[in-house]
Amino acid sequence: MGRWRIAVLVTAAIAISYLDRQTLPVAVNAIAKDIPLTNQQFSTLQSAFLFSYALMYAGGGKLTDALGTRRGFTVIMIFWSLACASHALAFSFAMLVLSRFLLGIGEGGGFPAATRAVAEWFPTDERATAMGIINAGTAVGAVIAPPLIAVIITFLSWRWIFVITGALGLMWTGWWRLSYFSPEKNSKISGESGGELAANLRWMDLFRIREVWGMVAAKFLSDAAWYFYLFWLPKYLYDARGFDIKAVGAFAWIPYAAAGIGCLVGGWFSSCLVRREFSLSAARKLALGLSASVMPLVILVPHVAVPWAIVIFSVAYFGQQSWSTLVMVLPTDLLPRRVVGSVAGLVGFGGAMGGIVFGQLVGYLLDHGIGYKVVLTLAGMFHVVAFVIILVAIPLFQPADIERRLTYQGAR
């Protein structure tokens, strides 16, 4: 199977992931008719998802390093699909919290498995492009969610949303089992060894590497903004701009489409620089810096009319997902493959924790009369600070030196 077909296969999984996690935010008004929700409770639902997502992002990296990409992704997808479907059984706020928590456990392993697949199948000069294609799956899922959910709610109960999206994940699992095999295998045989296990390395050993800390801290800040955009955009349109479900279905997909273009452009631009013989460090940092530079525009959103607000959100989503693509490929650039899944998991853990902290702050601020102006001002600055952290923590790309330090840590 060609490596670009592998990218498409993994992209479909990430699309389903983002479709699943967008179900509740887009359908929140319909759900609230049966299960009333305050802003703080809405934040709690997202935090329940992100808390388990953060833990499993780290654990999912270890899982895929241990089981191998094929078996690991199979387990992960089955679990999160069933967790998504479980929302249909919720009749109280507590049951919704439990379903969101279970969904986070399952989805937390998705991106570490995707990162490991990229490390297995793609050379250095193609990884950013491949990760861009895969990360574009986030936009595909998020673009599909608003109109799909609007149609389902028009004809069926909101509970069917979760049944249908959960079924899509189980269908993908069958496709994955039939299609994905490790590149080291010359014949299609079942099973996959754990391969290059980082048996002597603990998470604490990884945390002693400065570059790992830098990626985790940068992801903490940038994903704080991203999860706010992801989970709160529909609610912002409902609450601050007076949209109904049909209007959200008609317009909320536009920023997510821009996000998908950002994934592709960010990865392509960085890979293009590498092919033009820029150093890997310069290629990644130039693309990251340009991506971060557009993010402060969201500060203007409360001061403009709805069409311009959608345009600004679209630019911000473009920049965020260009940024995200490049941050996710950094572990494959800097670290040996035997720990890529684990480090990608820790980086994602940092991002999810950022989403929890900022999401809870947003819910508190909105319920206490502090509006979206302050929230959007904070969100608009996070990527700029994150970029400064990247520059300080990773002044040079020195994978040989990092491997030497990891070897030393594992031998201790």
ZAPAKE-379274 format. One record per residue (C-alpha): x, y, z; residue in one letter. Coordinates in Angstrom, 2 decimals, always signed. Layout:
residues N
+---------+---------+---------+---+
:      c1 :      c2 :      c3 : r :
+---------+---------+---------+---+
:       X :       Y :       Z : A :
...
+---------+---------+---------+---+
END
This chain:
residues 412
+---------+---------+---------+---+
:      c1 :      c2 :      c3 : r :
+---------+---------+---------+---+
:   +0.00 :   +0.00 :   +0.00 : M :
:   +1.50 :   +3.39 :   -0.99 : G :
:   +2.42 :   +5.73 :   +1.78 : R :
:   +0.07 :   +8.49 :   +0.53 : W :
:   -2.84 :   +6.05 :   +0.72 : R :
:   -1.79 :   +5.49 :   +4.34 : I :
:   -2.06 :   +9.24 :   +4.88 : A :
:   -5.62 :   +9.22 :   +3.48 : V :
:   -6.57 :   +6.26 :   +5.67 : L :
:   -5.35 :   +7.97 :   +8.85 : V :
:   -6.93 :  +11.26 :   +7.74 : T :
:  -10.31 :   +9.55 :   +7.68 : A :
:   -9.82 :   +8.43 :  +11.29 : A :
:   -8.96 :  +11.95 :  +12.42 : I :
:  -12.00 :  +13.28 :  +10.54 : A :
:  -14.24 :  +10.88 :  +12.44 : I :
:  -12.56 :  +11.92 :  +15.67 : S :
:  -13.38 :  +15.59 :  +15.13 : Y :
:  -16.89 :  +14.79 :  +13.95 : L :
:  -17.44 :  +12.85 :  +17.18 : D :
:  -16.09 :  +15.56 :  +19.46 : R :
:  -18.13 :  +18.29 :  +17.69 : Q :
:  -21.42 :  +16.48 :  +18.13 : T :
:  -22.17 :  +17.90 :  +21.57 : L :
:  -21.05 :  +21.53 :  +20.97 : P :
:  -23.10 :  +21.84 :  +17.77 : V :
:  -26.16 :  +20.07 :  +19.20 : A :
:  -25.97 :  +21.78 :  +22.61 : V :
:  -29.18 :  +23.81 :  +22.18 : N :
:  -31.19 :  +20.72 :  +21.22 : A :
:  -29.66 :  +18.72 :  +24.08 : I :
:  -30.34 :  +21.57 :  +26.54 : A :
:  -34.09 :  +21.21 :  +25.94 : K :
:  -33.89 :  +17.78 :  +27.62 : D :
:  -30.85 :  +18.36 :  +29.86 : I :
:  -30.49 :  +22.07 :  +30.82 : P :
:  -26.86 :  +23.30 :  +30.83 : L :
:  -25.23 :  +26.46 :  +32.21 : T :
:  -22.01 :  +27.87 :  +30.71 : N :
:  -20.08 :  +26.36 :  +33.62 : Q :
:  -21.69 :  +22.95 :  +33.06 : Q :
:  -20.89 :  +23.21 :  +29.36 : F :
:  -17.27 :  +23.90 :  +30.33 : S :
:  -17.35 :  +20.91 :  +32.67 : T :
:  -18.48 :  +18.63 :  +29.84 : L :
:  -15.55 :  +19.76 :  +27.70 : Q :
:  -13.17 :  +19.45 :  +30.66 : S :
:  -14.35 :  +15.89 :  +31.32 : A :
:  -13.49 :  +15.07 :  +27.70 : F :
:  -10.17 :  +16.91 :  +27.78 : L :
:   -9.04 :  +15.50 :  +31.13 : F :
:   -9.36 :  +11.88 :  +30.03 : S :
:   -8.14 :  +12.87 :  +26.55 : Y :
:   -4.99 :  +14.34 :  +28.12 : A :
:   -4.30 :  +11.25 :  +30.19 : L :
:   -4.91 :   +8.89 :  +27.30 : M :
:   -2.95 :  +11.08 :  +24.87 : Y :
:   +0.09 :  +10.29 :  +27.01 : A :
:   -1.02 :   +6.71 :  +27.64 : G :
:   -2.03 :   +6.24 :  +24.01 : G :
:   +1.49 :   +7.07 :  +22.94 : G :
:   +2.80 :   +4.32 :  +25.18 : K :
:   +0.06 :   +1.99 :  +23.94 : L :
:   +0.95 :   +2.43 :  +20.28 : T :
:   +4.66 :   +2.09 :  +21.06 : D :
:   +3.86 :   -1.18 :  +22.86 : A :
:   +1.23 :   -2.72 :  +20.56 : L :
:   +2.38 :   -1.25 :  +17.29 : G :
:   +0.41 :   +1.14 :  +15.13 : T :
:   -2.02 :   -1.35 :  +13.58 : R :
:   -3.24 :   -3.06 :  +16.75 : R :
:   -3.05 :   +0.11 :  +18.83 : G :
:   -5.23 :   +2.16 :  +16.47 : F :
:   -7.76 :   -0.69 :  +16.27 : T :
:   -8.27 :   -0.74 :  +20.04 : V :
:   -8.41 :   +3.04 :  +20.22 : I :
:  -11.03 :   +3.48 :  +17.47 : M :
:  -13.39 :   +0.76 :  +18.74 : I :
:  -13.36 :   +2.25 :  +22.23 : F :
:  -14.04 :   +5.84 :  +21.19 : W :
:  -16.78 :   +4.84 :  +18.74 : S :
:  -18.68 :   +2.98 :  +21.45 : L :
:  -18.12 :   +5.90 :  +23.84 : A :
:  -19.54 :   +8.30 :  +21.27 : C :
:  -22.64 :   +6.16 :  +20.82 : A :
:  -23.13 :   +6.06 :  +24.62 : S :
:  -24.17 :   +9.75 :  +24.60 : H :
:  -27.47 :   +8.61 :  +23.12 : A :
:  -28.27 :   +6.90 :  +26.43 : L :
:  -27.71 :  +10.03 :  +28.56 : A :
:  -30.71 :  +11.38 :  +30.51 : F :
:  -28.86 :  +13.63 :  +32.98 : S :
:  -25.89 :  +15.96 :  +33.17 : F :
:  -23.90 :  +13.32 :  +35.08 : A :
:  -24.47 :  +10.76 :  +32.32 : M :
:  -23.30 :  +13.26 :  +29.72 : L :
:  -20.16 :  +13.88 :  +31.78 : V :
:  -19.46 :  +10.14 :  +31.90 : L :
:  -19.91 :   +9.76 :  +28.14 : S :
:  -17.61 :  +12.73 :  +27.43 : R :
:  -15.02 :  +11.25 :  +29.79 : F :
:  -15.13 :   +7.89 :  +28.00 : L :
:  -14.93 :   +9.59 :  +24.59 : L :
:  -11.79 :  +11.41 :  +25.72 : G :
:  -10.18 :   +8.14 :  +26.79 : I :
:  -10.69 :   +6.69 :  +23.33 : G :
:   -9.82 :   +9.72 :  +21.23 : E :
:   -6.70 :  +10.49 :  +23.25 : G :
:   -4.82 :   +7.75 :  +21.45 : G :
:   -5.68 :   +8.93 :  +17.93 : G :
:   -3.00 :  +11.52 :  +17.24 : F :
:   -0.13 :   +9.55 :  +18.85 : P :
:   -1.05 :   +6.62 :  +16.60 : A :
:   -1.22 :   +8.97 :  +13.59 : A :
:   +2.18 :  +10.46 :  +14.45 : T :
:   +3.69 :   +7.01 :  +14.72 : R :
:   +2.23 :   +6.05 :  +11.34 : A :
:   +3.89 :   +9.12 :   +9.81 : V :
:   +7.22 :   +8.22 :  +11.42 : A :
:   +6.92 :   +4.66 :  +10.06 : E :
:   +5.99 :   +5.53 :   +6.49 : W :
:   +7.42 :   +8.94 :   +5.55 : F :
:  +10.96 :  +10.33 :   +5.11 : P :
:  +11.92 :  +13.63 :   +6.76 : T :
:  +11.25 :  +15.82 :   +3.72 : D :
:   +7.68 :  +14.47 :   +3.36 : E :
:   +6.59 :  +14.26 :   +6.99 : R :
:   +5.22 :  +17.78 :   +7.33 : A :
:   +3.19 :  +17.36 :   +4.14 : T :
:   +1.87 :  +13.98 :   +5.32 : A :
:   +1.02 :  +15.38 :   +8.75 : M :
:   -0.71 :  +18.29 :   +7.04 : G :
:   -2.92 :  +15.90 :   +5.09 : I :
:   -3.70 :  +13.91 :   +8.22 : I :
:   -4.32 :  +17.01 :  +10.32 : N :
:   -6.70 :  +18.24 :   +7.62 : A :
:   -8.95 :  +15.44 :   +8.84 : G :
:   -9.73 :  +17.64 :  +11.83 : T :
:  -11.26 :  +20.17 :   +9.47 : A :
:  -13.12 :  +17.55 :   +7.43 : V :
:  -14.84 :  +16.24 :  +10.55 : G :
:  -15.56 :  +19.71 :  +11.88 : A :
:  -16.89 :  +20.94 :   +8.52 : V :
:  -19.24 :  +17.98 :   +8.22 : I :
:  -20.53 :  +18.30 :  +11.77 : A :
:  -22.71 :  +21.47 :  +11.66 : P :
:  -24.74 :  +20.70 :   +8.50 : P :
:  -24.96 :  +16.97 :   +9.27 : L :
:  -26.19 :  +17.62 :  +12.80 : I :
:  -28.67 :  +20.24 :  +11.57 : A :
:  -30.13 :  +17.71 :   +9.14 : V :
:  -30.33 :  +14.93 :  +11.74 : I :
:  -32.01 :  +17.20 :  +14.30 : I :
:  -34.52 :  +18.32 :  +11.66 : T :
:  -35.73 :  +14.76 :  +11.09 : F :
:  -34.67 :  +12.78 :  +14.18 : L :
:  -33.90 :  +13.16 :  +17.87 : S :
:  -30.49 :  +14.55 :  +18.89 : W :
:  -29.69 :  +11.10 :  +20.27 : R :
:  -29.39 :   +9.70 :  +16.75 : W :
:  -26.44 :  +12.00 :  +16.13 : I :
:  -24.30 :   +9.96 :  +18.48 : F :
:  -25.53 :   +6.60 :  +17.19 : V :
:  -24.72 :   +7.51 :  +13.58 : I :
:  -21.27 :   +8.98 :  +14.30 : T :
:  -20.33 :   +6.03 :  +16.51 : G :
:  -21.26 :   +3.64 :  +13.71 : A :
:  -18.96 :   +5.49 :  +11.31 : L :
:  -16.01 :   +4.79 :  +13.58 : G :
:  -16.74 :   +1.08 :  +13.72 : L :
:  -16.95 :   +0.97 :   +9.92 : M :
:  -13.55 :   +2.67 :   +9.67 : W :
:  -12.06 :   +0.03 :  +11.98 : T :
:  -12.86 :   -2.67 :   +9.45 : G :
:  -11.20 :   -0.62 :   +6.70 : W :
:   -8.12 :   -0.13 :   +8.89 : W :
:   -7.76 :   -3.83 :   +9.70 : R :
:   -7.93 :   -4.73 :   +6.03 : L :
:   -5.60 :   -1.99 :   +4.80 : S :
:   -2.84 :   -1.05 :   +7.26 : Y :
:   +0.34 :   -3.06 :   +7.71 : F :
:   +3.74 :   -2.04 :   +9.01 : S :
:   +6.15 :   -1.01 :   +6.21 : P :
:   +8.69 :   -3.49 :   +7.55 : E :
:   +6.36 :   -6.33 :   +6.57 : K :
:   +6.68 :   -7.60 :   +3.01 : N :
:   +3.60 :   -9.77 :   +3.15 : S :
:   +0.12 :   -9.19 :   +4.53 : K :
:   +0.16 :  -11.26 :   +7.65 : I :
:   -1.93 :  -10.65 :  +10.70 : S :
:   -0.48 :   -9.22 :  +13.82 : G :
:   +2.33 :   -6.78 :  +14.43 : E :
:   +5.12 :   -6.87 :  +16.93 : S :
:   +5.54 :   -4.01 :  +19.36 : G :
:   +8.77 :   -3.31 :  +17.53 : G :
:  +11.08 :   -0.72 :  +18.91 : E :
:   +9.96 :   -0.47 :  +22.49 : L :
:  +11.43 :   +2.21 :  +24.69 : A :
:  +11.73 :   -0.38 :  +27.44 : A :
:  +14.29 :   +1.42 :  +29.56 : N :
:  +12.81 :   +4.90 :  +29.26 : L :
:  +10.23 :   +6.31 :  +31.64 : R :
:   +8.13 :   +9.43 :  +31.16 : W :
:  +10.29 :  +11.16 :  +33.75 : M :
:  +13.31 :  +10.48 :  +31.54 : D :
:  +11.57 :  +12.16 :  +28.62 : L :
:  +10.68 :  +15.16 :  +30.76 : F :
:  +14.37 :  +15.71 :  +31.43 : R :
:  +14.84 :  +16.62 :  +27.77 : I :
:  +14.50 :  +20.40 :  +27.29 : R :
:  +13.06 :  +20.09 :  +23.80 : E :
:  +10.23 :  +17.88 :  +25.10 : V :
:   +9.35 :  +20.48 :  +27.73 : W :
:   +9.34 :  +23.17 :  +25.06 : G :
:   +6.92 :  +21.26 :  +22.83 : M :
:   +4.63 :  +20.43 :  +25.77 : V :
:   +4.51 :  +24.04 :  +27.00 : A :
:   +3.92 :  +25.45 :  +23.51 : A :
:   +1.11 :  +22.95 :  +22.92 : K :
:   -0.42 :  +23.84 :  +26.31 : F :
:   -0.82 :  +27.45 :  +25.21 : L :
:   -1.79 :  +26.98 :  +21.57 : S :
:   -4.34 :  +24.25 :  +22.28 : D :
:   -5.87 :  +26.37 :  +25.06 : A :
:   -6.91 :  +28.72 :  +22.26 : A :
:   -7.78 :  +25.92 :  +19.81 : W :
:  -10.12 :  +24.02 :  +22.11 : Y :
:  -11.86 :  +27.28 :  +22.94 : F :
:  -12.45 :  +27.89 :  +19.21 : Y :
:  -13.42 :  +24.28 :  +18.62 : L :
:  -15.92 :  +23.89 :  +21.45 : F :
:  -17.19 :  +27.44 :  +21.90 : W :
:  -17.63 :  +28.77 :  +18.35 : L :
:  -21.16 :  +27.33 :  +17.93 : P :
:  -22.11 :  +28.56 :  +21.41 : K :
:  -20.65 :  +32.01 :  +20.68 : Y :
:  -22.79 :  +32.17 :  +17.53 : L :
:  -25.86 :  +31.08 :  +19.51 : Y :
:  -25.31 :  +33.40 :  +22.48 : D :
:  -23.54 :  +36.50 :  +21.15 : A :
:  -24.77 :  +36.60 :  +17.54 : R :
:  -28.29 :  +35.20 :  +17.86 : G :
:  -27.86 :  +32.21 :  +15.52 : F :
:  -30.23 :  +29.25 :  +15.52 : D :
:  -29.29 :  +25.66 :  +14.60 : I :
:  -29.99 :  +26.24 :  +10.89 : K :
:  -27.75 :  +29.34 :  +10.81 : A :
:  -24.99 :  +27.49 :  +12.64 : V :
:  -25.33 :  +24.64 :  +10.17 : G :
:  -25.09 :  +27.10 :   +7.29 : A :
:  -22.10 :  +29.16 :   +8.47 : F :
:  -20.15 :  +27.44 :  +11.27 : A :
:  -18.42 :  +25.06 :   +8.85 : W :
:  -16.59 :  +27.89 :   +7.06 : I :
:  -13.80 :  +28.46 :   +9.63 : P :
:  -13.24 :  +24.71 :   +9.81 : Y :
:  -12.81 :  +24.56 :   +6.05 : A :
:  -10.17 :  +27.27 :   +6.38 : A :
:   -8.54 :  +25.14 :   +9.09 : A :
:   -8.23 :  +22.26 :   +6.65 : G :
:   -6.53 :  +24.50 :   +4.11 : I :
:   -4.18 :  +25.66 :   +6.88 : G :
:   -3.20 :  +22.06 :   +7.62 : C :
:   -2.27 :  +21.47 :   +4.00 : L :
:   -0.54 :  +24.80 :   +3.41 : V :
:   +1.50 :  +24.72 :   +6.62 : G :
:   +2.80 :  +21.22 :   +5.99 : G :
:   +3.40 :  +21.88 :   +2.28 : W :
:   +5.22 :  +25.17 :   +2.90 : F :
:   +7.58 :  +23.67 :   +5.47 : S :
:   +8.32 :  +20.61 :   +3.31 : S :
:   +8.90 :  +22.92 :   +0.33 : C :
:  +11.50 :  +24.87 :   +2.32 : L :
:  +13.28 :  +21.63 :   +3.24 : V :
:  +13.39 :  +20.59 :   -0.41 : R :
:  +14.85 :  +24.02 :   -1.23 : R :
:  +17.71 :  +23.17 :   +1.15 : E :
:  +16.65 :  +25.29 :   +4.10 : F :
:  +17.77 :  +23.68 :   +7.33 : S :
:  +15.05 :  +21.64 :   +9.02 : L :
:  +15.13 :  +24.04 :  +11.98 : S :
:  +14.65 :  +27.10 :   +9.78 : A :
:  +11.92 :  +25.46 :   +7.69 : A :
:   +9.83 :  +24.48 :  +10.70 : R :
:  +10.35 :  +27.73 :  +12.65 : K :
:   +9.63 :  +30.04 :   +9.73 : L :
:   +6.34 :  +28.25 :   +9.06 : A :
:   +5.48 :  +28.22 :  +12.78 : L :
:   +6.21 :  +31.93 :  +13.12 : G :
:   +4.05 :  +32.88 :  +10.15 : L :
:   +1.22 :  +30.72 :  +11.51 : S :
:   +1.39 :  +32.35 :  +14.96 : A :
:   +1.49 :  +35.86 :  +13.50 : S :
:   -2.13 :  +35.81 :  +12.28 : V :
:   -3.66 :  +34.57 :  +15.53 : M :
:   -4.03 :  +37.96 :  +17.33 : P :
:   -6.60 :  +38.99 :  +14.69 : L :
:   -9.31 :  +37.24 :  +16.74 : V :
:   -9.15 :  +40.15 :  +19.18 : I :
:  -11.13 :  +42.11 :  +16.57 : L :
:  -14.05 :  +39.65 :  +16.39 : V :
:  -16.38 :  +41.36 :  +18.94 : P :
:  -15.94 :  +44.71 :  +17.16 : H :
:  -17.04 :  +43.69 :  +13.65 : V :
:  -20.19 :  +42.53 :  +11.88 : A :
:  -21.02 :  +38.84 :  +11.58 : V :
:  -19.59 :  +38.34 :   +8.05 : P :
:  -16.26 :  +39.85 :   +9.08 : W :
:  -16.27 :  +37.83 :  +12.31 : A :
:  -16.58 :  +34.65 :  +10.23 : I :
:  -13.70 :  +35.83 :   +8.02 : V :
:  -11.47 :  +36.55 :  +11.04 : I :
:  -12.30 :  +33.22 :  +12.64 : F :
:  -11.45 :  +31.57 :   +9.33 : S :
:   -8.01 :  +33.26 :   +9.24 : V :
:   -7.39 :  +32.21 :  +12.85 : A :
:   -8.45 :  +28.63 :  +12.18 : Y :
:   -6.15 :  +28.58 :   +9.15 : F :
:   -3.21 :  +29.78 :  +11.25 : G :
:   -3.98 :  +27.46 :  +14.15 : Q :
:   -4.09 :  +24.30 :  +12.07 : Q :
:   -1.01 :  +25.26 :  +10.10 : S :
:   +0.67 :  +25.68 :  +13.49 : W :
:   -0.75 :  +22.43 :  +14.83 : S :
:   +0.49 :  +20.42 :  +11.85 : T :
:   +4.03 :  +21.66 :  +12.39 : L :
:   +4.04 :  +21.18 :  +16.16 : V :
:   +2.84 :  +17.59 :  +15.73 : M :
:   +5.63 :  +16.80 :  +13.28 : V :
:   +8.36 :  +18.14 :  +15.60 : L :
:   +8.63 :  +14.90 :  +17.62 : P :
:   +9.32 :  +12.96 :  +14.40 : T :
:  +12.03 :  +15.51 :  +13.48 : D :
:  +13.78 :  +15.56 :  +16.82 : L :
:  +13.42 :  +12.13 :  +18.42 : L :
:  +14.19 :   +8.50 :  +17.60 : P :
:  +11.18 :   +6.51 :  +16.40 : R :
:  +11.14 :   +4.23 :  +19.42 : R :
:   +9.88 :   +7.13 :  +21.57 : V :
:   +7.92 :   +9.18 :  +19.01 : V :
:   +4.55 :   +7.84 :  +20.16 : G :
:   +5.36 :   +8.52 :  +23.81 : S :
:   +6.60 :  +12.06 :  +23.18 : V :
:   +3.69 :  +12.85 :  +20.86 : A :
:   +1.45 :  +11.66 :  +23.68 : G :
:   +3.08 :  +13.96 :  +26.21 : L :
:   +2.82 :  +16.91 :  +23.82 : V :
:   -0.88 :  +16.19 :  +23.30 : G :
:   -1.31 :  +15.82 :  +27.07 : F :
:   +0.01 :  +19.35 :  +27.48 : G :
:   -2.39 :  +20.63 :  +24.83 : G :
:   -5.43 :  +19.01 :  +26.41 : A :
:   -4.51 :  +20.36 :  +29.84 : M :
:   -4.31 :  +23.82 :  +28.32 : G :
:   -7.80 :  +23.31 :  +26.94 : G :
:   -9.09 :  +22.30 :  +30.38 : I :
:   -7.57 :  +25.26 :  +32.22 : V :
:   -8.69 :  +27.87 :  +29.70 : F :
:  -12.09 :  +26.24 :  +29.14 : G :
:  -12.89 :  +26.40 :  +32.86 : Q :
:  -11.74 :  +30.02 :  +32.95 : L :
:  -13.97 :  +30.84 :  +29.97 : V :
:  -17.02 :  +29.28 :  +31.62 : G :
:  -16.37 :  +31.19 :  +34.86 : Y :
:  -15.82 :  +34.52 :  +33.09 : L :
:  -18.96 :  +34.22 :  +30.97 : L :
:  -21.16 :  +33.18 :  +33.88 : D :
:  -19.87 :  +36.16 :  +35.91 : H :
:  -20.64 :  +38.82 :  +33.34 : G :
:  -17.21 :  +39.13 :  +31.71 : I :
:  -17.88 :  +38.81 :  +28.02 : G :
:  -16.21 :  +37.38 :  +24.97 : Y :
:  -13.99 :  +40.47 :  +24.42 : K :
:  -11.69 :  +39.51 :  +27.28 : V :
:  -11.78 :  +35.82 :  +26.35 : V :
:  -10.87 :  +36.46 :  +22.72 : L :
:   -8.08 :  +38.86 :  +23.71 : T :
:   -6.49 :  +36.12 :  +25.83 : L :
:   -6.92 :  +33.48 :  +23.14 : A :
:   -5.41 :  +35.75 :  +20.52 : G :
:   -2.06 :  +36.01 :  +22.32 : M :
:   -1.40 :  +32.37 :  +23.23 : F :
:   +0.24 :  +31.31 :  +19.95 : H :
:   +2.67 :  +34.22 :  +19.98 : V :
:   +3.89 :  +33.27 :  +23.45 : V :
:   +4.05 :  +29.60 :  +22.40 : A :
:   +6.27 :  +30.48 :  +19.44 : F :
:   +8.71 :  +32.30 :  +21.73 : V :
:   +8.86 :  +29.17 :  +23.90 : I :
:   +9.71 :  +27.05 :  +20.83 : I :
:  +12.55 :  +29.41 :  +19.91 : L :
:  +14.00 :  +29.29 :  +23.44 : V :
:  +13.57 :  +25.56 :  +24.10 : A :
:  +14.67 :  +24.34 :  +20.64 : I :
:  +17.37 :  +26.75 :  +19.42 : P :
:  +18.77 :  +24.07 :  +17.06 : L :
:  +17.51 :  +20.76 :  +15.67 : F :
:  +20.01 :  +18.22 :  +17.01 : Q :
:  +18.40 :  +14.77 :  +16.95 : P :
:  +21.74 :  +12.98 :  +17.41 : A :
:  +22.37 :  +14.95 :  +20.60 : D :
:  +18.85 :  +14.25 :  +21.87 : I :
:  +19.28 :  +10.53 :  +21.18 : E :
:  +22.54 :  +10.59 :  +23.11 : R :
:  +20.78 :  +12.19 :  +26.08 : R :
:  +17.92 :   +9.70 :  +25.86 : L :
:  +20.38 :   +6.81 :  +25.78 : T :
:  +22.06 :   +8.21 :  +28.88 : Y :
:  +18.70 :   +8.56 :  +30.66 : Q :
:  +17.67 :   +5.01 :  +29.73 : G :
:  +20.97 :   +3.60 :  +31.02 : A :
:  +20.65 :   +5.25 :  +34.41 : R :
+---------+---------+---------+---+
END
